[in-house]
Amino acid sequence: MPKPANYFPAIDGLRLLASLNIVMLHLGSSNALAYMADCTWLMPIFNAPAFAAGIFYVLAGFLFASKFSDPERRIPVIPFMFSRIAKLYRLHFFMTLLMFVVLVFKLSGYTHLPSFGELGDCASKGLAAMTHPWRSLLMHISLTWSIVPDLGMKLNEPSWSLTSFFVCYAITPWFSRWLFRQNNRTLWVLFGAVFIPGIVWAVVFGLTDNLWFDGYAAKYRFFHMFAPVRIFEYLFGMVIYRLYNEGFFDFLKRDYVSGVAQVLLLAALYGSLFLLNPNLNAGFNYAFHHSLPVFIYGLLVLSLLSGKGFLALFFCIPLVRKIGRASFYPYLIHLPIITIAWGICNLNRPKNTLLLLLFIYTVSTLYMEFKVWRRKKAKASKSASGTAR
């Protein structure tokens, strides 16, 4: 009989914080936060950002390792993959199509919604202004854009993470079983070894010019999104769960210890933002922005598991948890919505920023709650049907 999966309520709140930070990052890059330019102590959190995409890999690795914590449990790869695709890919597909349509209209030069007779002209002008539009669309839909981003324009950029996530999901059943056969010494070796690929990647990034890319931005985008490196961030999450399950972090369950750890880790994360320096070699900046935060994220996750400490208590508030459980949806949908919102209003105002965030997270949470309700209804109907027989 498989053991029930562990559940850690504070993790839901951390998801929300990470999602919100990335949405704010893209609001800032779209010039929607210019009114906050004087907040020099706050803007690095959004611009760096403090909670980057790596935290989603650490969280996912940790949570799936806890879900599949029984080493004897068989986890079929195909059904598991299809369940993840059903949950995430459909939204990515529709958001990519939406962003494609929005960009066609935006680049067409039309300042009003085209009438039925103007649709053809609007589409032709918009497509002509785009760079390889159909190839870009195909690459995004097929999840290959993040592998060769210089071959097409970005449509719904956050969707790059799905490429590496689906690779991570594919290896989860096998690695879960393998990991639970390892002794403590091997686990600690893995705890450090999973960072080696990321550091090597940073060295390569820092010691090379622009390679075959058009410029630094295109090169950075590729190195930032490269799927195989992201897999090791996911594996780090799985390893720390295994160490946690072995009791190595039980000291964090003591009174006040988790709270102190949370303060220190948040301070370390904030301080790491100021290590980024344009005068340093690009490889150092890459490591400070990727490998170092991922290590801090893992320790922060561990500090939250007991539910103690000021941050964990806040994250355990029911409303925060409910919004946090839906937090990957804002990650996938926010860029098309930001683009549309700029066509409707001036986002560079505090009120409009707040309204946009309320809209994105309300829609996502309601969608998540609807899916939960529908799943419960289907389960109840199936149960009732079985009882009737």
C-alpha positions as a Markdown table, in Angstrom:
| # | Residue | x | y | z |
|---|---|---|---|---|
| 1 | Met | 0.0 | 0.0 | 0.0 |
| 2 | Pro | 1.7 | 3.3 | -1.1 |
| 3 | Lys | 2.3 | 5.8 | 1.6 |
| 4 | Pro | 0.3 | 9.0 | 1.3 |
| 5 | Ala | 2.3 | 11.9 | -0.1 |
| 6 | Asn | 3.5 | 14.5 | 2.3 |
| 7 | Tyr | 2.0 | 18.0 | 2.1 |
| 8 | Phe | 3.6 | 21.2 | 3.2 |
| 9 | Pro | 1.1 | 24.1 | 3.3 |
| 10 | Ala | 3.7 | 26.9 | 3.3 |
| 11 | Ile | 5.1 | 25.9 | -0.1 |
| 12 | Asp | 1.9 | 27.2 | -1.7 |
| 13 | Gly | 2.6 | 30.7 | -0.4 |
| 14 | Leu | 6.2 | 30.5 | -1.7 |
| 15 | Arg | 4.8 | 29.6 | -5.1 |
| 16 | Leu | 2.8 | 32.8 | -5.0 |
| 17 | Leu | 5.8 | 35.0 | -4.1 |
| 18 | Ala | 7.9 | 33.5 | -6.9 |
| 19 | Ser | 5.1 | 33.9 | -9.5 |
| 20 | Leu | 4.4 | 37.5 | -8.4 |
| 21 | Asn | 8.1 | 38.4 | -8.6 |
| 22 | Ile | 8.3 | 37.2 | -12.2 |
| 23 | Val | 5.1 | 39.0 | -13.2 |
| 24 | Met | 6.6 | 42.2 | -11.7 |
| 25 | Leu | 9.8 | 41.6 | -13.6 |
| 26 | His | 8.0 | 41.6 | -16.9 |
| 27 | Leu | 5.9 | 44.6 | -15.9 |
| 28 | Gly | 9.2 | 46.4 | -15.3 |
| 29 | Ser | 10.7 | 45.3 | -18.6 |
| 30 | Ser | 7.6 | 46.7 | -20.4 |
| 31 | Asn | 8.1 | 50.1 | -18.7 |
| 32 | Ala | 5.1 | 49.7 | -16.5 |
| 33 | Leu | 7.0 | 50.4 | -13.3 |
| 34 | Ala | 8.8 | 53.6 | -14.2 |
| 35 | Tyr | 6.9 | 55.3 | -11.4 |
| 36 | Met | 8.9 | 53.2 | -8.9 |
| 37 | Ala | 12.3 | 54.1 | -10.4 |
| 38 | Asp | 13.3 | 56.1 | -7.3 |
| 39 | Cys | 12.8 | 53.0 | -5.0 |
| 40 | Thr | 16.4 | 51.9 | -5.4 |
| 41 | Trp | 16.1 | 49.5 | -2.5 |
| 42 | Leu | 13.1 | 47.7 | -4.1 |
| 43 | Met | 13.7 | 47.7 | -7.8 |
| 44 | Pro | 16.6 | 45.2 | -7.7 |
| 45 | Ile | 14.1 | 42.6 | -6.3 |
| 46 | Phe | 12.0 | 43.0 | -9.5 |
| 47 | Asn | 14.8 | 43.6 | -12.0 |
| 48 | Ala | 17.2 | 40.8 | -11.0 |
| 49 | Pro | 14.7 | 39.2 | -9.9 |
| 50 | Ala | 15.1 | 37.9 | -6.3 |
| 51 | Phe | 12.8 | 34.9 | -7.0 |
| 52 | Ala | 13.7 | 33.8 | -10.5 |
| 53 | Ala | 12.5 | 30.9 | -12.6 |
| 54 | Gly | 15.0 | 28.5 | -10.8 |
| 55 | Ile | 12.7 | 28.4 | -7.7 |
| 56 | Phe | 10.0 | 26.7 | -9.7 |
| 57 | Tyr | 12.4 | 23.9 | -10.6 |
| 58 | Val | 13.5 | 23.5 | -7.0 |
| 59 | Leu | 9.9 | 23.5 | -5.8 |
| 60 | Ala | 8.7 | 21.1 | -8.4 |
| 61 | Gly | 11.6 | 18.7 | -7.8 |
| 62 | Phe | 10.9 | 18.8 | -4.0 |
| 63 | Leu | 7.2 | 18.3 | -4.3 |
| 64 | Phe | 7.3 | 15.4 | -6.9 |
| 65 | Ala | 10.0 | 13.7 | -4.8 |
| 66 | Ser | 7.6 | 13.9 | -1.8 |
| 67 | Lys | 4.7 | 12.7 | -3.9 |
| 68 | Phe | 6.6 | 9.7 | -5.0 |
| 69 | Ser | 8.3 | 9.0 | -1.7 |
| 70 | Asp | 7.5 | 5.3 | -1.6 |
| 71 | Pro | 10.5 | 3.5 | -3.3 |
| 72 | Glu | 8.4 | 0.5 | -4.1 |
| 73 | Arg | 5.7 | 2.5 | -5.8 |
| 74 | Arg | 5.6 | 2.0 | -9.6 |
| 75 | Ile | 5.1 | 5.3 | -11.4 |
| 76 | Pro | 4.2 | 4.8 | -15.1 |
| 77 | Val | 5.9 | 7.5 | -17.2 |
| 78 | Ile | 3.3 | 7.9 | -19.9 |
| 79 | Pro | 0.2 | 8.5 | -17.7 |
| 80 | Phe | 2.3 | 10.8 | -15.5 |
| 81 | Met | 3.5 | 12.8 | -18.6 |
| 82 | Phe | 0.0 | 13.1 | -20.0 |
| 83 | Ser | -1.4 | 14.3 | -16.8 |
| 84 | Arg | 1.2 | 17.1 | -16.7 |
| 85 | Ile | 0.6 | 18.0 | -20.4 |
| 86 | Ala | -3.1 | 18.1 | -19.8 |
| 87 | Lys | -2.6 | 20.5 | -16.9 |
| 88 | Leu | -0.1 | 22.9 | -18.5 |
| 89 | Tyr | 0.2 | 22.5 | -22.3 |
| 90 | Arg | -3.3 | 23.5 | -23.2 |
| 91 | Leu | -3.0 | 26.8 | -21.5 |
| 92 | His | 0.4 | 27.4 | -23.1 |
| 93 | Phe | -1.1 | 26.6 | -26.5 |
| 94 | Phe | -4.0 | 29.0 | -26.2 |
| 95 | Met | -1.8 | 31.8 | -24.8 |
| 96 | Thr | 0.7 | 31.4 | -27.6 |
| 97 | Leu | -2.1 | 31.7 | -30.2 |
| 98 | Leu | -3.5 | 34.8 | -28.3 |
| 99 | Met | 0.0 | 36.4 | -28.2 |
| 100 | Phe | 0.4 | 35.7 | -31.9 |
| 101 | Val | -2.9 | 37.4 | -32.8 |
| 102 | Val | -2.1 | 40.4 | -30.5 |
| 103 | Leu | 1.4 | 40.9 | -32.0 |
| 104 | Val | -0.1 | 40.7 | -35.6 |
| 105 | Phe | -2.5 | 43.5 | -34.6 |
| 106 | Lys | 0.2 | 45.5 | -32.7 |
| 107 | Leu | 2.7 | 45.5 | -35.5 |
| 108 | Ser | 0.1 | 46.1 | -38.3 |
| 109 | Gly | 0.0 | 49.8 | -37.5 |
| 110 | Tyr | -3.7 | 49.8 | -36.9 |
| 111 | Thr | -4.8 | 52.1 | -34.0 |
| 112 | His | -8.3 | 50.8 | -34.0 |
| 113 | Leu | -9.9 | 47.4 | -34.0 |
| 114 | Pro | -10.2 | 46.5 | -37.7 |
| 115 | Ser | -13.6 | 45.9 | -39.3 |
| 116 | Phe | -14.4 | 42.7 | -40.9 |
| 117 | Gly | -13.3 | 44.1 | -44.3 |
| 118 | Glu | -10.0 | 45.3 | -42.8 |
| 119 | Leu | -9.0 | 42.0 | -41.2 |
| 120 | Gly | -7.1 | 40.8 | -44.3 |
| 121 | Asp | -5.1 | 44.0 | -44.6 |
| 122 | Cys | -4.4 | 44.1 | -40.9 |
| 123 | Ala | -3.1 | 40.5 | -40.9 |
| 124 | Ser | -0.9 | 41.0 | -43.9 |
| 125 | Lys | 0.7 | 44.1 | -42.6 |
| 126 | Gly | 1.2 | 42.6 | -39.2 |
| 127 | Leu | 2.7 | 39.4 | -40.5 |
| 128 | Ala | 5.0 | 41.3 | -42.8 |
| 129 | Ala | 6.4 | 43.2 | -39.8 |
| 130 | Met | 7.1 | 40.1 | -37.9 |
| 131 | Thr | 10.3 | 38.0 | -38.1 |
| 132 | His | 9.5 | 34.4 | -39.3 |
| 133 | Pro | 6.0 | 34.5 | -37.8 |
| 134 | Trp | 4.8 | 31.0 | -38.8 |
| 135 | Arg | 8.1 | 29.4 | -37.9 |
| 136 | Ser | 8.1 | 31.1 | -34.6 |
| 137 | Leu | 4.5 | 30.0 | -33.9 |
| 138 | Leu | 5.4 | 26.4 | -34.8 |
| 139 | Met | 8.4 | 26.4 | -32.5 |
| 140 | His | 6.5 | 27.8 | -29.6 |
| 141 | Ile | 3.7 | 25.3 | -30.0 |
| 142 | Ser | 6.2 | 22.4 | -30.4 |
| 143 | Leu | 8.1 | 23.6 | -27.4 |
| 144 | Thr | 11.4 | 23.8 | -29.4 |
| 145 | Trp | 11.8 | 27.6 | -29.3 |
| 146 | Ser | 13.8 | 27.6 | -26.1 |
| 147 | Ile | 16.3 | 25.2 | -27.7 |
| 148 | Val | 17.0 | 27.5 | -30.7 |
| 149 | Pro | 15.5 | 30.9 | -29.8 |
| 150 | Asp | 17.6 | 32.7 | -32.4 |
| 151 | Leu | 15.6 | 31.0 | -35.2 |
| 152 | Gly | 12.3 | 32.7 | -34.2 |
| 153 | Met | 10.8 | 35.6 | -32.4 |
| 154 | Lys | 9.5 | 35.2 | -28.9 |
| 155 | Leu | 5.7 | 35.0 | -28.5 |
| 156 | Asn | 4.8 | 33.9 | -25.0 |
| 157 | Glu | 8.3 | 33.9 | -23.5 |
| 158 | Pro | 7.7 | 32.2 | -20.1 |
| 159 | Ser | 6.5 | 29.1 | -21.9 |
| 160 | Trp | 10.2 | 28.3 | -22.5 |
| 161 | Ser | 10.2 | 26.6 | -19.1 |
| 162 | Leu | 7.7 | 23.9 | -20.2 |
| 163 | Thr | 10.4 | 22.4 | -22.4 |
| 164 | Ser | 12.7 | 21.7 | -19.5 |
| 165 | Phe | 9.8 | 20.9 | -17.2 |
| 166 | Phe | 8.5 | 18.1 | -19.5 |
| 167 | Val | 12.0 | 16.7 | -19.7 |
| 168 | Cys | 12.1 | 16.8 | -15.9 |
| 169 | Tyr | 8.7 | 15.1 | -15.6 |
| 170 | Ala | 9.9 | 12.3 | -18.0 |
| 171 | Ile | 12.8 | 11.4 | -15.7 |
| 172 | Thr | 11.0 | 11.8 | -12.4 |
| 173 | Pro | 9.7 | 8.2 | -12.0 |
| 174 | Trp | 13.1 | 6.7 | -12.8 |
| 175 | Phe | 15.1 | 9.1 | -10.7 |
| 176 | Ser | 12.7 | 8.9 | -7.8 |
| 177 | Arg | 13.2 | 5.1 | -7.5 |
| 178 | Trp | 17.0 | 5.4 | -8.0 |
| 179 | Leu | 17.3 | 8.2 | -5.4 |
| 180 | Phe | 15.6 | 6.2 | -2.7 |
| 181 | Arg | 18.2 | 3.4 | -3.1 |
| 182 | Gln | 21.1 | 5.7 | -2.4 |
| 183 | Asn | 22.9 | 5.9 | 1.0 |
| 184 | Asn | 23.4 | 9.2 | 2.9 |
| 185 | Arg | 26.9 | 9.7 | 1.7 |
| 186 | Thr | 25.7 | 9.6 | -2.0 |
| 187 | Leu | 22.9 | 12.0 | -1.2 |
| 188 | Trp | 25.3 | 14.6 | 0.2 |
| 189 | Val | 27.6 | 14.2 | -2.8 |
| 190 | Leu | 24.6 | 14.8 | -5.0 |
| 191 | Phe | 23.7 | 17.8 | -2.9 |
| 192 | Gly | 26.8 | 19.5 | -4.2 |
| 193 | Ala | 27.3 | 17.7 | -7.6 |
| 194 | Val | 24.0 | 19.0 | -9.0 |
| 195 | Phe | 25.5 | 22.5 | -9.1 |
| 196 | Ile | 28.5 | 21.5 | -11.2 |
| 197 | Pro | 26.6 | 21.7 | -14.6 |
| 198 | Gly | 25.3 | 25.2 | -13.8 |
| 199 | Ile | 28.7 | 26.4 | -12.8 |
| 200 | Val | 30.3 | 24.9 | -15.9 |
| 201 | Trp | 27.6 | 26.6 | -18.0 |
| 202 | Ala | 28.4 | 29.9 | -16.3 |
| 203 | Val | 32.1 | 29.5 | -17.1 |
| 204 | Val | 31.4 | 28.7 | -20.8 |
| 205 | Phe | 29.1 | 31.8 | -20.8 |
| 206 | Gly | 31.7 | 34.0 | -19.4 |
| 207 | Leu | 34.7 | 32.8 | -21.5 |
| 208 | Thr | 33.0 | 32.9 | -24.9 |
| 209 | Asp | 32.0 | 35.8 | -27.1 |
| 210 | Asn | 28.6 | 35.9 | -28.8 |
| 211 | Leu | 29.2 | 32.6 | -30.5 |
| 212 | Trp | 26.7 | 32.1 | -33.4 |
| 213 | Phe | 24.2 | 34.5 | -31.9 |
| 214 | Asp | 23.3 | 38.0 | -33.2 |
| 215 | Gly | 24.3 | 39.6 | -30.0 |
| 216 | Tyr | 24.7 | 39.3 | -26.2 |
| 217 | Ala | 20.9 | 39.4 | -25.6 |
| 218 | Ala | 20.3 | 36.4 | -27.8 |
| 219 | Lys | 23.2 | 34.5 | -26.3 |
| 220 | Tyr | 22.0 | 35.2 | -22.8 |
| 221 | Arg | 18.5 | 34.1 | -23.6 |
| 222 | Phe | 19.8 | 30.7 | -24.8 |
| 223 | Phe | 22.0 | 30.2 | -21.8 |
| 224 | His | 19.2 | 31.2 | -19.5 |
| 225 | Met | 16.7 | 28.8 | -21.0 |
| 226 | Phe | 18.9 | 25.8 | -21.8 |
| 227 | Ala | 16.9 | 22.8 | -20.8 |
| 228 | Pro | 19.6 | 20.4 | -19.6 |
| 229 | Val | 21.0 | 22.8 | -17.1 |
| 230 | Arg | 17.5 | 23.5 | -15.6 |
| 231 | Ile | 17.1 | 19.7 | -15.1 |
| 232 | Phe | 19.8 | 19.8 | -12.4 |
| 233 | Glu | 17.9 | 22.5 | -10.5 |
| 234 | Tyr | 14.9 | 20.2 | -10.5 |
| 235 | Leu | 17.1 | 17.3 | -9.3 |
| 236 | Phe | 18.4 | 19.5 | -6.5 |
| 237 | Gly | 14.8 | 19.8 | -5.2 |
| 238 | Met | 14.5 | 16.1 | -5.3 |
| 239 | Val | 17.8 | 15.6 | -3.4 |
| 240 | Ile | 16.9 | 18.0 | -0.6 |
| 241 | Tyr | 13.6 | 16.2 | -0.1 |
| 242 | Arg | 15.4 | 12.9 | 0.3 |
| 243 | Leu | 17.8 | 14.5 | 2.8 |
| 244 | Tyr | 14.9 | 16.1 | 4.6 |
| 245 | Asn | 13.1 | 12.7 | 4.7 |
| 246 | Glu | 16.2 | 11.2 | 6.3 |
| 247 | Gly | 16.0 | 13.7 | 9.1 |
| 248 | Phe | 19.0 | 15.8 | 8.4 |
| 249 | Phe | 17.1 | 19.0 | 8.7 |
| 250 | Asp | 15.0 | 18.2 | 11.8 |
| 251 | Phe | 16.7 | 20.9 | 13.7 |
| 252 | Leu | 14.6 | 23.4 | 11.7 |
| 253 | Lys | 11.5 | 22.1 | 13.5 |
| 254 | Arg | 12.6 | 23.6 | 16.8 |
| 255 | Asp | 11.0 | 26.8 | 18.0 |
| 256 | Tyr | 12.4 | 30.0 | 16.5 |
| 257 | Val | 15.0 | 28.1 | 14.4 |
| 258 | Ser | 12.9 | 28.2 | 11.3 |
| 259 | Gly | 12.1 | 31.9 | 11.8 |
| 260 | Val | 15.7 | 32.9 | 12.2 |
| 261 | Ala | 16.7 | 30.8 | 9.2 |
| 262 | Gln | 14.0 | 32.5 | 7.1 |
| 263 | Val | 15.3 | 36.0 | 8.0 |
| 264 | Leu | 18.9 | 35.0 | 7.3 |
| 265 | Leu | 18.0 | 33.4 | 3.9 |
| 266 | Leu | 15.9 | 36.3 | 2.8 |
| 267 | Ala | 18.7 | 38.7 | 3.7 |
| 268 | Ala | 21.2 | 36.5 | 1.8 |
| 269 | Leu | 18.9 | 36.4 | -1.2 |
| 270 | Tyr | 18.5 | 40.2 | -1.2 |
| 271 | Gly | 22.2 | 40.7 | -0.7 |
| 272 | Ser | 23.0 | 38.4 | -3.7 |
| 273 | Leu | 21.2 | 40.9 | -6.0 |
| 274 | Phe | 23.9 | 43.4 | -5.3 |
| 275 | Leu | 26.6 | 41.0 | -6.3 |
| 276 | Leu | 25.6 | 41.5 | -9.9 |
| 277 | Asn | 28.1 | 44.0 | -11.4 |
| 278 | Pro | 28.6 | 45.0 | -15.1 |
| 279 | Asn | 32.3 | 45.3 | -14.5 |
| 280 | Leu | 32.6 | 41.7 | -13.6 |
| 281 | Asn | 33.1 | 38.8 | -16.0 |
| 282 | Ala | 29.7 | 37.8 | -17.4 |
| 283 | Gly | 30.2 | 34.3 | -16.1 |
| 284 | Phe | 30.4 | 35.5 | -12.5 |
| 285 | Asn | 27.2 | 37.5 | -12.9 |
| 286 | Tyr | 25.5 | 34.4 | -14.5 |
| 287 | Ala | 26.5 | 32.3 | -11.5 |
| 288 | Phe | 25.3 | 35.0 | -9.0 |
| 289 | His | 22.0 | 35.2 | -10.8 |
| 290 | His | 21.5 | 31.4 | -11.3 |
| 291 | Ser | 23.5 | 28.9 | -9.2 |
| 292 | Leu | 23.7 | 31.0 | -5.9 |
| 293 | Pro | 20.0 | 31.8 | -5.7 |
| 294 | Val | 19.0 | 28.2 | -6.5 |
| 295 | Phe | 21.1 | 27.1 | -3.5 |
| 296 | Ile | 19.3 | 29.7 | -1.3 |
| 297 | Tyr | 15.9 | 28.6 | -2.6 |
| 298 | Gly | 16.5 | 25.1 | -1.5 |
| 299 | Leu | 17.5 | 26.1 | 2.0 |
| 300 | Leu | 14.5 | 28.5 | 2.1 |
| 301 | Val | 12.1 | 25.7 | 1.1 |
| 302 | Leu | 13.5 | 23.5 | 4.0 |
| 303 | Ser | 13.0 | 26.4 | 6.5 |
| 304 | Leu | 9.3 | 26.6 | 5.6 |
| 305 | Leu | 8.4 | 22.9 | 5.9 |
| 306 | Ser | 7.7 | 23.0 | 9.7 |
| 307 | Gly | 5.1 | 25.8 | 9.2 |
| 308 | Lys | 7.0 | 27.8 | 11.9 |
| 309 | Gly | 8.5 | 31.2 | 11.5 |
| 310 | Phe | 7.0 | 34.5 | 10.3 |
| 311 | Leu | 7.2 | 33.7 | 6.6 |
| 312 | Ala | 5.8 | 30.2 | 6.9 |
| 313 | Leu | 2.9 | 31.5 | 9.0 |
| 314 | Phe | 2.1 | 34.1 | 6.4 |
| 315 | Phe | 2.3 | 31.6 | 3.6 |
| 316 | Cys | -0.1 | 29.3 | 5.5 |
| 317 | Ile | -2.9 | 31.8 | 5.5 |
| 318 | Pro | -5.8 | 30.0 | 3.6 |
| 319 | Leu | -6.2 | 32.8 | 1.0 |
| 320 | Val | -2.5 | 33.0 | 0.3 |
| 321 | Arg | -2.3 | 29.2 | -0.1 |
| 322 | Lys | -5.3 | 29.2 | -2.4 |
| 323 | Ile | -3.9 | 31.8 | -4.7 |
| 324 | Gly | -0.4 | 30.2 | -4.5 |
| 325 | Arg | -1.7 | 26.8 | -5.7 |
| 326 | Ala | -2.8 | 28.5 | -9.0 |
| 327 | Ser | 0.5 | 30.5 | -9.3 |
| 328 | Phe | 1.8 | 28.7 | -12.4 |
| 329 | Tyr | -1.1 | 30.0 | -14.4 |
| 330 | Pro | -0.2 | 33.7 | -14.0 |
| 331 | Tyr | 3.3 | 32.7 | -15.0 |
| 332 | Leu | 2.0 | 31.4 | -18.3 |
| 333 | Ile | -0.7 | 34.0 | -19.1 |
| 334 | His | 0.7 | 37.3 | -17.8 |
| 335 | Leu | 2.7 | 38.4 | -20.9 |
| 336 | Pro | -0.2 | 38.4 | -23.4 |
| 337 | Ile | -2.4 | 40.1 | -20.8 |
| 338 | Ile | 0.3 | 42.8 | -20.2 |
| 339 | Thr | 0.6 | 43.4 | -23.9 |
| 340 | Ile | -3.2 | 43.7 | -24.3 |
| 341 | Ala | -3.4 | 46.0 | -21.2 |
| 342 | Trp | -0.9 | 48.4 | -22.7 |
| 343 | Gly | -3.3 | 48.8 | -25.6 |
| 344 | Ile | -6.2 | 49.7 | -23.3 |
| 345 | Cys | -4.6 | 51.9 | -20.7 |
| 346 | Asn | -1.3 | 53.4 | -19.4 |
| 347 | Leu | 0.1 | 50.6 | -17.1 |
| 348 | Asn | 2.7 | 53.0 | -15.7 |
| 349 | Arg | 0.4 | 54.0 | -12.9 |
| 350 | Pro | 0.1 | 52.3 | -9.4 |
| 351 | Lys | -3.6 | 51.9 | -9.7 |
| 352 | Asn | -3.4 | 50.1 | -13.1 |
| 353 | Thr | -0.6 | 47.9 | -11.9 |
| 354 | Leu | -2.7 | 46.8 | -9.0 |
| 355 | Leu | -5.8 | 46.2 | -11.1 |
| 356 | Leu | -3.8 | 44.1 | -13.6 |
| 357 | Leu | -2.4 | 42.0 | -10.8 |
| 358 | Leu | -5.8 | 41.5 | -9.3 |
| 359 | Phe | -7.2 | 40.5 | -12.6 |
| 360 | Ile | -4.4 | 38.0 | -13.4 |
| 361 | Tyr | -4.5 | 36.3 | -10.0 |
| 362 | Thr | -8.2 | 36.3 | -9.6 |
| 363 | Val | -8.8 | 34.7 | -13.0 |
| 364 | Ser | -6.1 | 32.1 | -12.3 |
| 365 | Thr | -7.4 | 31.3 | -8.9 |
| 366 | Leu | -11.0 | 31.0 | -10.1 |
| 367 | Tyr | -9.8 | 28.7 | -12.9 |
| 368 | Met | -7.9 | 26.5 | -10.4 |
| 369 | Glu | -10.9 | 26.3 | -8.1 |
| 370 | Phe | -13.2 | 25.4 | -11.0 |
| 371 | Lys | -10.8 | 22.6 | -12.0 |
| 372 | Val | -10.8 | 21.3 | -8.4 |
| 373 | Trp | -14.6 | 21.5 | -8.2 |
| 374 | Arg | -15.0 | 19.6 | -11.5 |
| 375 | Arg | -12.5 | 16.9 | -10.4 |
| 376 | Lys | -14.4 | 16.5 | -7.0 |
| 377 | Lys | -17.7 | 16.3 | -8.9 |
| 378 | Ala | -16.4 | 13.7 | -11.3 |
| 379 | Lys | -15.0 | 11.7 | -8.4 |
| 380 | Ala | -18.3 | 11.9 | -6.4 |
| 381 | Ser | -20.3 | 10.9 | -9.5 |
| 382 | Lys | -18.0 | 7.9 | -10.1 |
| 383 | Ser | -18.3 | 6.9 | -6.4 |
| 384 | Ala | -22.1 | 7.2 | -6.5 |
| 385 | Ser | -22.2 | 5.2 | -9.7 |
| 386 | Gly | -20.1 | 2.4 | -8.1 |
| 387 | Thr | -22.4 | 2.4 | -5.0 |
| 388 | Ala | -25.5 | 2.1 | -7.2 |
| 389 | Arg | -24.1 | -1.1 | -8.8 |
